[in-house]
């Protein structure tokens, strides 16, 4: 019985301990909750920040109507307009060379002026060819003597033929007389027979003379053909003899020498290379659109002017004109070759063959167009500044000044003293403009520039900077103004040049030279015109 009471007592003690623990935890939670609520009531609410409208400082582009000329750019390697490999036309030993037979030496050809003799480059042994000329002359002289003898024989045969004709007429009359006598039984039959035989003999002699005479034209024709052949042999022999003296085909500079004095050369052996550096050509690749413009220019006998430089950023060093276009397009690059001709006589320093150059061809002239920087166009839109200034948004400093004016009791003593001193004039703030987003239509691009046909009015300012934060209706201050001249000057490779309005009347059409034909002075002798 005592053991049972002890067990029940322990149970009540344990239960009371658990209940006490739970109640204590609840009291702590309630206390914590009210403590947080009290601390929360002590915290001041945050002040509300007034939304302030920003004013952005931007750079604008002044879109004024302009007259510009496109520049067609391309690269090419200069090559001599005329370059020749001088080869041996006859075989033989080189027995003489010009002392100036060196690379870089200039050789003169007489060309159209017979008074100026050509420079002798080298001479091949002419002995064999002189003998062939003498032999051909001897054969030709023999043929001509034979022809003269044949003419004499022909004349003699004509005389024999005339004599035989006369004799035949005499004996025919004699035969007719004897025949008549025989019919009257005056002459004997033997006399008639004898007369008939004599007549037949003279007829045979006449026939033989006629046949021989008919052969003379055939013999003369054969002899004349033989004379023609020997004359051709003589011409060939003289030509070969002339070819032993090697002269320049035109005024040119030696670029390579591959022969030595005393060397035996065969026909076709390369002797030297020569180039005419007076006229140089540069093939430049252009697009199909540029090809169409250049084709129209050349068809109208207008040769576009070209400036050439060592690279795309260097100043132009040479000038030339486009003279012809390739009729075939490159399948891989989809470009066409335009051939630029440079007359080195007109250059301060010659353009040497093999020079890699950047060509700038005068392209189409665009009149009264609006051009803007391409970077100013975002998703087909531009931001335009209003023409007239708008009200500047109020700043926090302005509002603080207003509050102090309305509540003078809040001003401290220092402010009161400051009001007694003369106030300094406030700095004048720049005007503020409103932003308007507009859609534009781009007609064509000129590298970093775009020609627009709608969306912008002449004289408006197009925003160029802070385009990532600018929006329709935003307020801006114009920090910098730029124009087309500055934009063109900033291009690494210029795609256009600005023209003055008066330049349309004073300046000839694109590429037209004063002479109107660049080929007339390109070589020593006139040429009919540019090769199309």
C-alpha positions in Angstrom: 0.0 0.0 0.0 2.9 2.4 0.8 4.6 1.5 -2.5 1.4 2.5 -4.4 1.2 6.0 -2.8 4.8 6.6 -3.6 4.2 5.9 -7.3 1.2 8.2 -7.6 3.1 11.0 -5.8 6.0 10.8 -8.3 3.6 11.0 -11.2 2.0 14.2 -9.9 5.4 15.8 -9.4 6.5 15.1 -12.9 3.2 16.4 -14.3 3.5 19.6 -12.4 7.0 20.2 -13.6 6.0 19.8 -17.3 3.0 22.2 -16.9 5.3 24.8 -15.2 7.8 24.6 -18.1 5.1 25.1 -20.7 3.6 28.1 -18.9 7.0 29.6 -18.5 7.7 29.3 -22.3 4.3 30.9 -23.1 5.1 33.8 -20.8 8.4 34.3 -22.5 6.8 34.3 -26.0 4.1 36.8 -24.9 6.8 39.0 -23.3 8.9 38.9 -26.5 5.9 39.8 -28.7 5.0 42.8 -26.6 8.6 43.9 -26.4 8.9 43.9 -30.2 5.7 45.8 -30.5 7.0 48.4 -28.0 10.3 48.8 -29.9 8.3 49.1 -33.2 6.2 51.9 -31.7 9.5 53.8 -30.9 10.7 53.6 -34.6 9.9 56.7 -36.7 8.4 56.2 -40.1 10.8 56.8 -43.1 10.4 60.1 -44.8 8.9 60.0 -48.3 11.4 61.0 -51.1 9.9 63.2 -53.7 10.3 62.0 -57.3 12.6 64.5 -59.2 12.6 64.8 -63.0 16.2 64.5 -64.4 17.7 66.8 -67.0 20.3 65.0 -69.2 23.2 66.6 -70.9 23.5 65.4 -74.4 25.3 65.9 -77.7 23.1 66.8 -80.7 23.6 66.7 -84.5 22.3 69.6 -86.5 20.4 68.1 -89.5 20.7 70.7 -92.2 20.1 70.0 -95.9 23.4 69.2 -97.5 24.9 68.5 -100.9 27.4 65.6 -100.7 29.3 63.4 -103.1 29.7 59.7 -102.3 33.2 58.3 -102.3 33.7 54.8 -103.7 36.5 53.1 -101.8 38.5 50.1 -102.8 42.0 48.6 -102.8 44.2 47.6 -105.7 47.8 46.9 -106.8 49.3 49.2 -109.4 50.6 47.6 -112.6 52.2 49.0 -115.7 49.9 49.8 -118.5 52.5 48.4 -120.9 54.9 45.7 -119.9 56.8 43.5 -122.3 59.2 40.6 -122.3 61.8 41.1 -125.0 62.8 37.8 -126.5 65.3 36.7 -129.2 63.6 36.6 -132.6 66.7 35.0 -134.2 69.3 32.5 -133.0 72.9 33.4 -132.6 75.7 34.7 -130.3 75.3 38.0 -128.5 78.2 40.0 -129.9 77.3 43.5 -128.6 75.4 44.9 -125.6 74.5 48.5 -124.6 76.7 49.8 -121.7 73.4 50.8 -120.0 71.9 47.3 -120.1 71.1 47.4 -116.4 67.9 47.3 -114.3 66.5 50.8 -114.0 68.0 52.2 -117.1 65.6 53.9 -119.6 65.7 53.0 -123.2 64.3 55.3 -126.0 62.3 54.1 -129.0 62.0 56.4 -132.0 58.2 55.8 -132.1 56.5 58.2 -134.4 59.6 60.4 -134.8 61.9 58.9 -137.3 64.5 61.7 -136.5 65.2 60.1 -133.1 67.0 56.7 -133.4 66.2 53.9 -131.1 68.6 52.8 -128.4 70.4 49.6 -129.3 70.0 47.2 -126.4 72.1 44.3 -127.8 73.2 42.8 -131.1 73.2 39.1 -132.2 75.9 38.0 -134.6 74.5 39.1 -138.0 77.0 37.2 -140.3 74.7 34.3 -141.1 71.8 36.5 -141.8 73.8 38.9 -144.0 74.8 35.9 -146.1 71.1 34.8 -146.4 70.2 38.3 -147.6 73.0 38.2 -150.2 71.8 34.8 -151.4 68.2 35.9 -151.6 69.2 39.0 -153.6 71.3 36.8 -156.0 68.4 34.5 -156.6 66.0 37.4 -157.1 68.4 39.0 -159.6 68.7 35.7 -161.5 64.9 35.4 -161.7 64.5 38.9 -163.0 67.1 38.2 -165.7 65.3 35.1 -166.6 62.1 37.0 -166.9 63.7 39.6 -169.2 65.1 36.7 -171.4 61.6 35.2 -171.5 60.1 38.5 -172.5 62.6 38.7 -175.3 61.9 35.1 -176.5 58.2 35.9 -176.4 58.8 38.8 -178.7 60.9 36.7 -181.0 58.3 34.0 -181.1 55.7 36.6 -182.0 57.8 37.6 -185.0 58.1 33.9 -186.0 54.4 33.5 -185.7 53.7 36.5 -187.8 56.2 35.2 -190.5 54.6 31.8 -190.5 51.2 33.4 -190.9 52.4 35.4 -193.9 54.1 32.3 -195.5 50.9 30.3 -195.0 48.9 32.9 -196.8 51.3 33.0 -199.7 51.3 29.2 -200.1 47.5 29.1 -199.7 47.2 31.5 -202.7 49.8 29.3 -204.6 47.7 26.2 -203.9 44.5 27.8 -205.0 46.2 29.0 -208.3 47.5 25.5 -209.1 44.2 24.0 -208.2 42.5 26.3 -210.7 45.0 25.4 -213.4 44.5 21.7 -212.7 40.7 22.2 -213.1 41.4 23.7 -216.6 43.9 20.8 -217.3 46.7 23.3 -217.5 48.7 21.9 -214.5 49.7 18.3 -213.9 48.2 16.3 -211.0 51.7 16.0 -209.4 52.0 19.8 -209.2 48.7 20.0 -207.4 49.8 17.3 -205.0 53.1 19.1 -204.4 51.4 22.4 -203.7 49.0 20.7 -201.3 51.9 19.1 -199.3 53.7 22.5 -199.1 50.5 24.1 -197.8 50.1 21.4 -195.1 53.8 21.9 -194.1 53.3 25.7 -193.6 50.1 25.1 -191.7 52.0 22.7 -189.4 54.7 25.3 -188.9 52.1 27.9 -188.0 50.4 25.6 -185.6 53.7 24.8 -183.9 54.6 28.5 -183.6 51.1 29.2 -182.1 51.5 26.5 -179.6 54.9 27.7 -178.5 53.6 31.2 -178.2 50.8 30.1 -176.0 53.2 28.5 -173.6 55.0 31.9 -172.9 52.3 33.3 -170.5 52.4 30.1 -168.5 56.2 30.2 -168.3 56.0 33.9 -167.4 53.4 33.3 -164.7 55.6 30.5 -163.2 58.6 32.8 -163.3 56.7 35.7 -161.7 55.6 33.4 -158.8 59.1 32.3 -158.4 60.2 35.9 -158.2 57.5 36.6 -155.6 58.7 33.7 -153.5 62.3 34.9 -153.7 61.2 38.4 -152.9 59.5 37.1 -149.7 62.6 35.1 -148.9 64.6 38.4 -149.3 62.1 40.2 -147.0 62.4 37.5 -144.4 66.2 37.5 -144.7 66.3 41.2 -144.2 63.8 41.0 -141.4 65.9 38.4 -139.6 68.9 40.6 -140.2 67.1 43.5 -138.6 66.1 41.3 -135.6 69.8 40.8 -134.8 69.7 44.4 -133.5 67.4 44.4 -130.5 65.7 47.8 -129.8 63.0 48.8 -127.3 59.4 48.5 -128.7 58.5 51.8 -126.8 60.0 54.2 -124.4 60.5 52.0 -121.3 62.6 51.2 -118.3 64.5 47.9 -117.9 63.0 45.9 -115.1 65.0 42.6 -115.5 68.0 41.4 -117.5 68.5 37.7 -118.3 71.3 37.7 -121.0 75.0 38.2 -121.0 77.5 39.2 -123.7 78.9 36.2 -125.6 75.9 34.0 -124.7 74.3 32.0 -127.5 70.5 32.4 -127.6 67.8 30.5 -129.4 64.6 31.9 -130.9 62.2 32.7 -128.1 64.9 33.0 -125.5 64.0 35.7 -122.9 66.5 38.6 -123.0 65.0 41.2 -120.7 61.8 42.8 -119.3 60.8 46.4 -119.8 57.9 48.5 -118.4 56.4 51.8 -119.3 56.1 53.6 -116.0 54.6 56.7 -117.6 51.1 55.2 -117.4 50.0 52.9 -114.6 46.7 51.1 -114.1 45.1 50.1 -110.8 42.3 47.5 -110.9 39.8 48.3 -108.0 36.9 46.1 -106.9 33.6 47.9 -106.7 30.0 46.8 -105.8 27.3 46.3 -108.3 25.6 49.6 -107.3 28.8 51.5 -107.8 29.4 49.7 -111.1 26.0 50.9 -112.4 26.9 54.5 -111.6 30.4 54.2 -113.1 29.0 52.5 -116.2 26.6 55.4 -116.8 29.4 57.9 -116.4 31.7 56.2 -118.9 28.9 55.8 -121.4 28.5 59.6 -121.3 32.3 60.1 -121.8 32.7 61.2 -118.2 35.7 59.7 -116.5 35.3 59.8 -112.7 38.2 61.3 -110.8 40.2 59.1 -108.4 42.5 59.9 -105.5 44.9 57.2 -104.4 46.8 56.8 -101.1 49.2 54.2 -99.6 46.5 53.2 -97.1 42.9 54.0 -96.2 43.9 56.6 -93.6 46.7 58.4 -95.4 46.5 61.5 -97.4 46.0 61.1 -101.1 49.3 61.1 -103.0 48.3 60.3 -106.6 45.4 61.2 -108.9 43.9 59.3 -111.8 40.6 58.6 -113.6 38.4 55.5 -114.2 38.8 54.6 -117.9 37.1 51.2 -118.2 35.2 48.5 -116.4 35.4 44.7 -116.4 32.4 43.0 -118.1 32.6 40.1 -115.7 31.7 39.9 -112.0 33.7 37.9 -109.5 31.5 35.0 -108.4 33.1 34.8 -104.9 33.3 38.5 -103.9 30.3 39.7 -106.1 32.4 42.7 -107.2 33.5 44.2 -110.5 36.9 45.5 -111.5 37.1 49.2 -112.3 40.4 50.2 -113.9 42.0 53.4 -112.7 44.6 55.0 -115.0 47.4 57.1 -113.5 49.5 59.3 -115.7 52.9 59.6 -113.8 53.8 62.7 -115.9 51.2 64.6 -113.9 52.2 63.3 -110.4 54.7 64.9 -108.0 56.1 61.4 -107.4 55.5 58.5 -109.7 53.2 55.6 -108.7 55.4 52.5 -109.2 54.0 49.2 -110.5 53.4 46.8 -107.7 52.3 49.5 -105.2 49.3 48.6 -103.1 47.0 51.6 -102.8 43.6 52.7 -101.5 41.5 54.3 -104.2 38.8 56.9 -103.5 36.6 57.3 -106.6 34.2 60.3 -106.9 30.7 58.8 -106.8 27.1 60.0 -107.1 26.2 63.5 -106.0 23.3 63.7 -103.5 21.5 67.1 -103.6 19.5 68.6 -100.7 19.5 65.5 -98.5 19.3 65.2 -94.7 22.1 63.1 -93.2 22.3 61.9 -89.6 24.8 59.7 -87.8 23.8 56.0 -87.9 24.4 55.6 -84.2 21.6 58.1 -83.5 19.1 55.7 -85.0 17.8 53.2 -82.5 15.3 50.6 -83.8 14.3 52.8 -86.6 13.8 55.8 -84.4 15.6 59.0 -83.5 15.2 61.4 -80.6 14.8 65.0 -81.7 15.2 68.1 -79.4 12.3 70.6 -79.4 13.0 73.8 -81.4 12.0 76.1 -78.4 13.2 75.7 -74.8 10.8 74.4 -72.1 10.5 75.1 -68.4 13.3 73.7 -66.3 12.2 71.2 -63.6 12.4 72.4 -60.0 15.4 71.2 -58.0 15.4 70.3 -54.2 17.5 73.5 -53.5 14.7 75.6 -55.1 12.1 73.9 -52.9 14.3 74.5 -49.7 14.6 78.2 -50.6 10.8 78.4 -51.0 10.2 76.7 -47.6 12.6 79.1 -45.8 10.8 82.0 -47.5 7.4 80.8 -46.3 8.7 80.0 -42.7 11.2 82.8 -41.7 11.3 81.7 -38.0 13.2 78.7 -39.0 16.1 80.7 -40.4 19.0 80.9 -38.0 21.0 84.0 -37.1 23.7 83.3 -39.7 21.1 83.5 -42.5 19.8 86.7 -41.1 23.3 88.2 -41.2 23.8 86.9 -44.7 20.7 88.6 -45.9 22.1 91.9 -45.0 25.1 91.4 -47.3 24.7 92.0 -51.1 23.7 88.8 -52.9 26.0 87.5 -55.7 24.3 87.1 -59.1 23.3 83.5 -59.8 24.9 81.8 -62.8 22.7 81.6 -65.9 21.6 78.1 -66.5 21.5 76.6 -70.1 18.1 76.2 -71.7 16.2 73.0 -71.4 14.6 71.2 -74.3 12.0 68.4 -74.6 12.7 65.2 -76.4 10.5 63.7 -79.1 10.9 60.2 -80.5 10.3 59.9 -84.2 10.4 57.1 -86.8 12.7 57.7 -89.7 13.1 56.1 -93.1 16.7 55.4 -94.2 17.3 55.6 -97.9 21.0 54.6 -97.9 24.0 54.5 -95.7 27.4 56.1 -96.0 29.4 54.1 -93.5 28.7 55.9 -90.2 26.1 58.2 -91.8 22.6 57.6 -92.9 20.5 59.5 -95.5 17.0 59.8 -94.2 13.9 60.8 -96.3 11.3 61.2 -93.6 10.9 61.8 -89.9 13.3 64.7 -89.6 12.8 68.3 -90.6 15.6 70.6 -91.8 17.4 72.4 -89.0 16.3 70.1 -86.2 18.7 68.7 -83.6 19.1 64.9 -83.4 20.3 63.6 -80.1 23.5 61.5 -80.3 24.4 60.6 -76.7 22.7 59.1 -73.6 20.4 57.2 -75.9 20.1 54.3 -73.4 18.3 56.6 -70.9 16.6 59.2 -73.1 12.9 58.7 -73.6 10.0 60.5 -75.3 9.3 63.6 -73.3 12.6 63.7 -71.4 14.3 67.0 -70.6 17.8 67.7 -71.9 20.5 70.3 -71.9 22.6 70.6 -75.1 26.2 70.1 -74.1 27.7 69.9 -77.6 26.5 70.6 -81.1 28.0 68.7 -84.1 27.5 69.2 -87.8 28.0 67.1 -91.0 31.5 68.5 -91.6 32.7 67.2 -88.2 31.0 63.8 -88.7 32.7 63.4 -92.1 36.1 64.4 -90.7 35.7 61.9 -87.9 35.3 59.0 -90.3 38.3 56.7 -90.5 37.6 56.1 -94.1 35.6 58.8 -95.6 32.4 57.7 -97.4 31.4 61.1 -98.7 32.6 64.7 -99.0 30.6 67.8 -98.6 30.1 70.1 -101.6 29.2 73.8 -101.7 26.1 74.8 -103.4 28.1 76.9 -105.9 30.3 74.0 -106.7 27.6 72.5 -108.9 28.1 75.4 -111.4 31.8 75.8 -111.0 33.0 72.2 -110.8 32.7 69.9 -113.8 30.7 66.7 -113.4 32.2 63.9 -111.4 35.5 62.8 -112.9 35.3 65.0 -116.0 38.7 66.3 -116.8 39.5 69.5 -118.7 40.6 67.6 -121.8 37.5 65.3 -121.3 39.7 62.3 -122.4 42.4 61.0 -120.1 43.8 58.7 -122.7 44.9 61.4 -125.1 48.0 62.3 -123.1 48.6 58.9 -121.5 51.2 57.7 -124.0 53.6 59.1 -126.5 51.2 58.7 -129.4 47.5 59.7 -129.3 44.9 56.9 -128.8 41.3 57.0 -129.9 39.9 56.9 -126.3 39.5 54.8 -123.2 39.0 51.1 -123.6 35.5 50.2 -122.6 
